[in-house]
């Protein structure tokens, strides 16, 4: 947008605002005045009609004729005739409606629609005096209403809304014409003024455009006025002289910048294969903070292929590498889709975490979603393996949630964005326990609390893992359960409660019953064996149901 247009757009509202405000106030005042006068006139007619009707009724009462239908009808006809006399235009209508919405009297024949009858009936039933808006025969009317109880009528003196406000409409049209002429005059004056004001700037723009198109910095601006615009042109001429001297240096810097940008893009593309993209972005935004450690709560996931050594011995090296890469691709896709970070590959194992560098409110839930998604993706992978005549993979996944230290760890020559802490070690131990309990996923109690009510979980044990002195509850998790599995898990919890209460005989019977229901349920078999041991050699009084795991 040019400066001339900006001047017009800035100054024009300052000129038009008082005019518009004055016109608006005048128009509204005229509308209110006309409305008051016209509505008072309609009210006067309405009151006059009611007074006439009341006079007719009092004549009937004074002559003891109020109960004679003939004289009452004559009085109503007199009222109708009087209404016809006071109606002054073809668009004005005076009518009387009963509480059923029927038109009992009118200055002209009316055939209201059913919806209009309902409105008339509601007005008659309410019997409220005052200003009304309604539709009759599809036309909008405004008027005054008043009840006349002796006849059971509701009088309505109304005029078409378009006729009632015709004078106001003419005022609005004249106002619009005045405003349009004022706007045209103001724009013309501002255009002339702004043209004189911006002429030197236009000349300067022409010189700049010529310099850009030709690259000739020797072009100068002709000074037209001895004011600020003249000074601007003078300093512009000085500036172009200095720019001409620096032009060579600018081209050199531009070339070096392009080379640096291309180098940065190539390096970023390479490092994205090793470091997650959001970690790189966080480092670029705040490199100092990324070099420092940060204690925060997040979820850590370990997964490992079971019996991978035995599987690798049955496959050719190139086939093994291809299968492992295909497996990693599916697992990593699931982790990244749940906003996780793949920390590292350890042989056939994967370590990932959720909640860094960007933390969310449900990192534990996302880690559980990732674990379940990895199990689903593994089924698809194993179908591919079976189609190629290759052995399937089985995995164990351990997930923990808690406080860790996260940041760039290492030396100046080699650094790694990773997490460390006791909570990470526990997650690794949980992955190892999947072999013991023959379940694909083992989660800690901290994860179970975050996903409780979202996914069904089963309490597996209360264990003391290697390297720890305190017991932790461990669970397994599923996306959903069949009715038979739900009964099995509920029975397992009941038996586990008996076991924790040292009622080993009852617990053993129930665990054996669960084994008859599900012979492959390794967890029930483990507890049946433990109950047998504790019946022969009861645990000490300090026993709280914990089991000490000696394997990693």
N, C-alpha and C positions, 0 to 999 in steps of 0.2 A: 504494500500500500504506500502511495506517495505521501510526502509531507503535506502537499496541498489538501489531499483528502483527509488526512489526520486533523489538520487545522479546522476544516469544515465540520468534521465529526465531533471535535472537541468544543468549538465555539457555538455551533448550531444549537445544541441542547441548552446552552446558557441563554440564548435569545428566545428559543421557543418555549422553554419551561414556564416563564411568567405568563406568556400569551396562552399557552395550553391550560395553565392553572386557572387563569381568569375566565377563559371560555368554559372550562369544566364547571367552575363554581356558578357561572351565570346560567348554564344549561340546566344544571341540577336545581337551581333556585326556580327557574321557570317551570321545570317539570313539577316540582313540589307545589308551586303556586297553582298551576293549572289543575293538578290532581286534587288539591284541597277544595278549590272552587267547584270543580265538576262533581266531586264526591259529595260535597255539601248540598249541591243542587239535587242530586239523586236522593240524598237523605231527606231533603225537604219534601220532595214528591212522595217518598215512601211514608213519611209522617203524615202528610196531608191525606193520603189515601187511607191510612189507618184511622185518622180522625173522622173522615167521612163515613167509613164503615162503622166506627163506634157510634156515630150519630144515628145511623140507620138502625143499629141494634138497640139503642136506647129508645127510639120511637116504637120499636116492636115491644120492648118491655113495658113502656108507659101505657101502651094500648092493650096490654095482655095478649099480644099476638106472637110471642116468641116461640110458642109451641105449634103454631099453625104453619105447616110446610109451605103452603101457597104464599103466605106473606114473607116467610123467610127467603123463599126463592126469589120473590120480587125484590127484596132488599139486596140479595146477592147480585141480581141483574142491574140494580141501580149502582152498586159498587163497581161492577164491570163497566158500565157506561161511563162512570166518572173516571175510571182508569184510562179509558180510551180517549177522554177529553184532555187529560193531562199529559199523555204521550205525545211528544212533539216531532218525532222523526220516524222514518220507516225502519231505521236500524234499532231504535229503542224499543224495549219490550217490558210490559208490566204483567206479571202473572201471579197466580195464587196456586200453591201446591198443597195437597194433603199429605198425611204421614206415610201414605203408600207410594208417594212419588208421582201421583196422578196430577195432571194440570186441571184444576177446577175452574180456572178463569184466566183469560189471557187477552191482551190487546190485539193479537193476531193468532191464527191457528198454529198449534205446535204439535209436532210428533217426535218427542224425545226418544232417544234410544234407551234400551234397558239399563245400560250402565249409567246414563244420565238420570233416569228415573230413580235409581238407587241413591244417587247424590242428592236429588231433590228431597227424597224421603228422609235421608239422614239430616238434612238442614231443617226440615219441618219437625222432625222428632226432637232435635236439639233445641230449636226455637230461639236461638241466640240472635240478637240484633247486631247489625254491623256490616262491615265491608266483606264482600264475598267475590271469589273467582270460580267460574264453572264453565262447562261446555253445554251448549244447547244446539241440537241438530248439527253437531260437528263444528260449530263456531265457538270461539272463546269470548266470554262475556265477563264484565265486571259490574258490580252494582251494590245496592244496599238491601239487606233483608230484615224483616221484622215479622213477628208472629201476631196473628189475630185469633185468639183462642175461641171466642164465641162461635165462629164459623168453622173452627178447626183448620184454618188456612195459615199458610206461611207466604206473605207477600214478598215478592222480589222485583225491585225496580232496577233494570239492568240496561247496559249499553254495550255494543260490540267493542271489544278491546282496541281494535284497530281504529275505530272512530273516536273512542274516548281519548286515545293518545295521539290523534292525528296532528294536533297543534304542536305537541312535543316533538313529533317526528320532523315536522317542518323546521323547528328550531335547530334540531340536530343537523339537518342537511345544510342549513345556512351556516351553522358553526363550522362544518367540515369545509365548506367553500372558503370561508374566511381563513381558516387554518391553512388550507392548501395554498392560497395566495400569499399568505405570510411566509410559508416555507419556501416558496419559489423565489420571493424577493430576497429572503435571507441567504439562500444558496447562491444567488447571482452576485450579491455583494461580497460574500465570503470568497467566492471563486476569483473575483477581480483582485481582492486584497491579497489572497494567498498567492496568486500568480506573481504579483509584484514582489512579494516577500521571498519567494522561493526561486526566482529567476537566477540569481548567482549560484545557488546550489545546483540547479539544473545544468548550468554551464560546467560546473565542477564534475558532475556525474558524467557528462559527455566526454570530458578529458580523461576521466578514469576509465571509461569504457574503451576509449581509443588506445589507452596505454595497455589495457588487458589484452585487447585483440592483436596489437602489434608488438607488444613487449618493449616499446620505446619509452623509457622513463624520462626522456628529455622534453616531453610535452609539458607546457605550462598553462596555468589557468589565467584568463584575463580578469583583472580586478575591476569590478563595476561600481562598487560602493565603498565609501570610507567608514564602514561600520564593522560589526563583528563578522559579517560574512566576508568582507574584504580581508580582514585579518586571517580568517580561516583559509582563504585562497592563498594568501602570502605564505602561511606556514605549510600549506600543502605543497607548494612549489619547493620549499626548502626540504621537505620530507622526501619528495621524489628524487631529489639530488642525492640525498644520503642513501636512499634505497638502491639507487643505481650502483653506488660503490659496493653495497653489501650483497648485491644480487648473486655474484659468483659464489660467495660464502654460503648463501642460503641454499643454492642448488647442491652444494657439496653436503651440507647437513641433511637435506632431504634424501639424497641418495643413500647416505649412511643409515638413516632411519628406516628406509625400506628394507635394506639388508638385515637390520636388526629385527624387524618385524617378521620377516620370513624365517629367520633363524629361530626366533621365539616360537613361532607356529610349529616348526618341525620338532623342536625339543618337547613342546607340550604334547604333540601327537604321540611321540615315543613314550613319554612318562605316563600317559593315560593307561598304557598297558600294564603298568606296575602300581600306580597310585590312583585311587578313585578320583574321578573328575571333581566332585564337590570338595575333596580335600585340597586339590590344587587351587580351586577358586577361593576357598577359605584362606589359604596361605597367601594368595595374591592380595586379598582384601586386608589381611591383618597378619603380616609375616612374623611380627614380634611375638604375638600371642601363641602362634603355632609352634614356636621353638620352646615354649614353656610347658611344663606339665600342668594338667588340670584334673582335679578330682571331681568325678561326677558319677551319677547312677546311670548305668546302661546295661544292656543284655549282651551276653557272650554266648556264641554257639560253636560247638565242636562237632564235626562229623567225620566218620572214618569208615572205610570199606572193610568189612569183616573177612578174615582169611584171605587177604589180598595176596600174600606171598604164595599161597597154594594156587590161587587163580592164575597168577602171573607165570607159574611154572608150566601151565597147560597151554599158553598162548605164545605165538611168535612175537618178538619184540615190536615189530612195526604194527601188528594188530593190537597188541597191548596198549601202545601209545595212542593209537587211533581211538580205541574204546575209552581209554582214560580221558582223553581230550573231550570226547562226546559227552561223557559223564559229567565232567567239570562244567562244560558249557550249560547243560541243563540245570545243574545245581546253582551255579552262579547267577543264571537268569532269574531263578526263584528268589535268591537272596537280594539281588538288586531291585527286583519288583517290589519287595517289602521294605525298601529304603535301607537295606543293610550295607555294610562295608566288608568286603572280603579282605581280611587282614593278611593272610598268608596261606600258601599250600605247604603241607608238610608230608611229602611223599604222596600218599593217597588220601590224606586227611585235609580238611578245610577248617580254618578258623575264621569266624566272622563276628562282627559286633554291630549293635543297633543303638543309636543315640549319640553318635559323634561322627563328624564334627558338629552336625546340626542335631539338636535334641528335639524330640516330640513328646507328646503326653502319653503315648501308648507304645513305647519301645518294647516292653516285655511282650505285649500282645503281637506286635509285628514279628518278633523273634519266633513265637510259637506258630504264627501263620507261615513263616518261612520253613520251619521244621516240618510241618504238615505238608506244605507244598512240595518240599524236597522228596517226601515219601511218595506223593502222587506222581511227581515227575520221574521217580525211579521206576515205577511200574511201566511207564511209557518206554523208558530206556531199555528195560529188560525185555519188553516185547521186541524191540529192535535187535537185541542181542540174540534172542531165541530164533528170530528169522534168519540170522546169519550163522546159526549153529554155534554160538559162543555162550560161555557160562554166564548166568545172571550175577549181578552184584547185590549184596545185602549190606546195609549201612546201619550204624548206630549213631544217634544224635543226642548230645547232651547240651542243655541250656540252663544258664544261671543268670540272675539279675541282682545287681547290687553295686556298691561303690568300688570304682577302679581308678587308676591313674592313666590318663590318655594323653598322648602327645608324640612329638618326634623324639625318638630314642635312638641313640647310636653315637657315632663319631662324626667329625666334620667331613670325612671322606665317604661315609656310608651311614645314612639315617633312614629310619623306618617309622612311619606313623602307625602306632600300635597301642595296645592296652596291656597293662600289667597289674598284678595284685593277687591277693589270696582268692578273690572271687573268680578270677580267670582259671586258677588252678582247680577250683572246685568244679567248674564247668567241664574241664578236661576229665576229671574223675567220673563225673556223671555219664559222660560218653562211654567210658569203660564199663560202667555198670549195666549198660544195655545188653551186654553179652551174658551177664550173670542172670538177669531176669527175663531174657529172651523177649525183649520189647524193642521196637525201633527207636523210641524217644524216651528219654528220662529228663525230667525238669525238676528244679529245686522248688522248695516251698514258696520262695519269694516270687517266682514266676507264676506258680499256681494261684497265688492270691490276686495277681493282676489279671488273670484270664478266667477266674472263677465265674461261672454263669454264662460264659461265652462258648467254651469248649468243655466237654465232659472229661474229668480227670479221675485217676485211680491212685490212691495212696499205695505205694509199693512197699515201703519200709522206712525205718528210722535207723540210719546207718552212721557209723564213724569211719570216714574214708581215710586212706593212708595219708599221713602228714597232718591230720586234724585230731583234736582232743575232744571236741564236742560233737554230738550227734545232730544230723540234719534229716528232715523228712524229704523223701523223694517220691515223685509221682510220674505216671505216664499219662499221655494225652491222646485223644482221638478227635477227628473232625465231627463224627457222629457215631451212635451206637445202634445196633439192631436190638430188638426186644430181648433176645437171648443173651446178648452181651450185657445189656443193662441189668438183667437179673443176676448174671454172673458177678458183675462189679458190686452190686448191692450186697450179694451174699458174701463176697470177699471182705467188704468193710465190716459186716456183722461178725465174721470169723476173726478179723483182725482186732476188733474191740475186745473179744473174749481172750485173744492171745495177749494183748497188752495188759489185761486184767488178771493175767497169770492163771486163767482157767483153761489150762492146756488140753485136758481131755475133751472138753466140749468144743474147743477151737479145732482140735485135730479131727473130730468127727465131721465138723462142718467143712473143713478144708478138703477132706476125702470125698465128701458129697459133691463139692465143687469140681473135683477131679473127675468124678463119674460123669458130671455134666459136660465138662470140657477137658478131656484127657491131655490136650496139648498145652494147658495152662501151666507154664513152668512155675509161676509165682505161687500158686496153690500148692504145688508139689514141694517147693522149698519150705513153706511154712508147715506142711504136714510132717516133713522130716525134722524140723526144729522142735515141734511139739513133742515128737517122739524122744528126742534127746533131752528136753527139759523135764519130761516125765521121769526119765531115769536119773537125771542129774539137774535138779532145779537151779535156776540162776540165783545170784546173791540178792539180798533184800534191796540193795541200792539199784537193782536193774530197772530201767525205765522203758524196756522194749527195744533198746538199741542193739544193732548188730555191727560188730567190728569187721571191716573189710580189710583184708591184708594184701589184696592185689591192687595194682594201679588201674 
